[in-house]
Amino acid sequence: IVIATKCGIRFGGDPNPDSPHRYDFSRQHILQSCDNSLQSLATDYIDIYQLHRPDVLMNPEEVAEAFEVLRRAGKVKYFGVSNFLPAFVALLQKFLPVPLVVNQIEVHLGRLDPFVDGTLDQCIAERITPLSWSPLGGGFLGAAAKVPEKHARRQVMAKLVETMDEVAGRLGVSRTVIALAWLLKHPSKIIPIVGSSNPDHIRDAATADDLEISREDWYRLYVAARGEALP
């Protein structure tokens, strides 16, 4: 078991009734959030502690101080971030005495930005493991699911699902397995975070690790997800 959790998001009403929804990477909040998580998880350490959505007021020196306090106290083994673009990762890493080990991002066939905005390139270069949250696009890329009527790119996604079904049928697996195996093919070594509470769905998803998608099928799906041909 790897114990991982995050900090940094403060919802409206915290700590005062008129406090806005915001992000907080202050030293005090990081340390207090860690203690709260240790208590909630009934453990005395966290394997991977991540900063959630970027705080534009982040002081990297202050974050580094908080991380060092937690590491020396044995409360956290490794640190990471979530939803960070490359510039934010590079800024923070410059001030940290230890390397960041993960960047948890939204990347799937319905969201291709990390493939072209430098996020996954940085992960490879800096040996940061990308964790994919919502690897099935909120469920609509999963087996038998349908693209929401109000999806901003519904026609493109509907065509993508057709392509996924064609590849899945030819390879004898579910659409879920295709979506996950497609992520696993990338050299950045993406780890999909599967959110299902259904054991059968989890068992099916796990078989993606045994499926090697060809480069041809990978690009067939990528082009369908783009909604336009490659240049």
Secondary structure in CASP SS format (residue, H / E / C, confidence):
PFRMAT SS
TARGET T0000
AUTHOR 0000-0000-0000
METHOD secondary structure of the structure
MODEL  1
I C 1.00
V C 1.00
I C 1.00
A E 1.00
T E 1.00
K E 1.00
C E 1.00
G C 1.00
I E 1.00
R E 1.00
F C 1.00
G C 1.00
G C 1.00
D C 1.00
P C 1.00
N C 1.00
P C 1.00
D C 1.00
S C 1.00
P C 1.00
H C 1.00
R E 1.00
Y E 1.00
D C 1.00
F C 1.00
S C 1.00
R H 1.00
Q H 1.00
H H 1.00
I H 1.00
L H 1.00
Q H 1.00
S H 1.00
C H 1.00
D H 1.00
N H 1.00
S H 1.00
L H 1.00
Q H 1.00
S H 1.00
L H 1.00
A C 1.00
T C 1.00
D C 1.00
Y C 1.00
I E 1.00
D E 1.00
I E 1.00
Y E 1.00
Q E 1.00
L E 1.00
H C 1.00
R C 1.00
P C 1.00
D C 1.00
V C 1.00
L C 1.00
M C 1.00
N C 1.00
P H 1.00
E H 1.00
E H 1.00
V H 1.00
A H 1.00
E H 1.00
A H 1.00
F H 1.00
E H 1.00
V H 1.00
L H 1.00
R H 1.00
R H 1.00
A C 1.00
G C 1.00
K C 1.00
V E 1.00
K E 1.00
Y E 1.00
F E 1.00
G E 1.00
V E 1.00
S E 1.00
N C 1.00
F C 1.00
L C 1.00
P H 1.00
A H 1.00
F H 1.00
V H 1.00
A H 1.00
L H 1.00
L H 1.00
Q H 1.00
K H 1.00
F H 1.00
L C 1.00
P C 1.00
V C 1.00
P C 1.00
L C 1.00
V C 1.00
V E 1.00
N E 1.00
Q E 1.00
I E 1.00
E C 1.00
V C 1.00
H E 1.00
L C 1.00
G C 1.00
R E 1.00
L C 1.00
D H 1.00
P H 1.00
F H 1.00
V H 1.00
D C 1.00
G C 1.00
T H 1.00
L H 1.00
D H 1.00
Q H 1.00
C H 1.00
I H 1.00
A H 1.00
E H 1.00
R C 1.00
I C 1.00
T E 1.00
P E 1.00
L E 1.00
S E 1.00
W C 1.00
S C 1.00
P C 1.00
L C 1.00
G H 1.00
G H 1.00
G H 1.00
F C 1.00
L C 1.00
G C 1.00
A C 1.00
A C 1.00
A C 1.00
K C 1.00
V C 1.00
P C 1.00
E C 1.00
K C 1.00
H C 1.00
A C 1.00
R C 1.00
R H 1.00
Q H 1.00
V H 1.00
M H 1.00
A H 1.00
K H 1.00
L H 1.00
V H 1.00
E H 1.00
T H 1.00
M H 1.00
D H 1.00
E H 1.00
V H 1.00
A H 1.00
G H 1.00
R H 1.00
L H 1.00
G C 1.00
V C 1.00
S C 1.00
R H 1.00
T H 1.00
V H 1.00
I H 1.00
A H 1.00
L H 1.00
A H 1.00
W H 1.00
L H 1.00
L H 1.00
K C 1.00
H C 1.00
P C 1.00
S C 1.00
K C 1.00
I C 1.00
I E 1.00
P E 1.00
I C 1.00
V C 1.00
G C 1.00
S C 1.00
S C 1.00
N C 1.00
P H 1.00
D H 1.00
H H 1.00
I H 1.00
R H 1.00
D H 1.00
A H 1.00
A H 1.00
T H 1.00
A H 1.00
D H 1.00
D H 1.00
L C 1.00
E C 1.00
I C 1.00
S C 1.00
R H 1.00
E H 1.00
D H 1.00
W H 1.00
Y H 1.00
R H 1.00
L H 1.00
Y H 1.00
V H 1.00
A H 1.00
A H 1.00
R H 1.00
G C 1.00
E C 1.00
A C 1.00
L C 1.00
P C 1.00
END
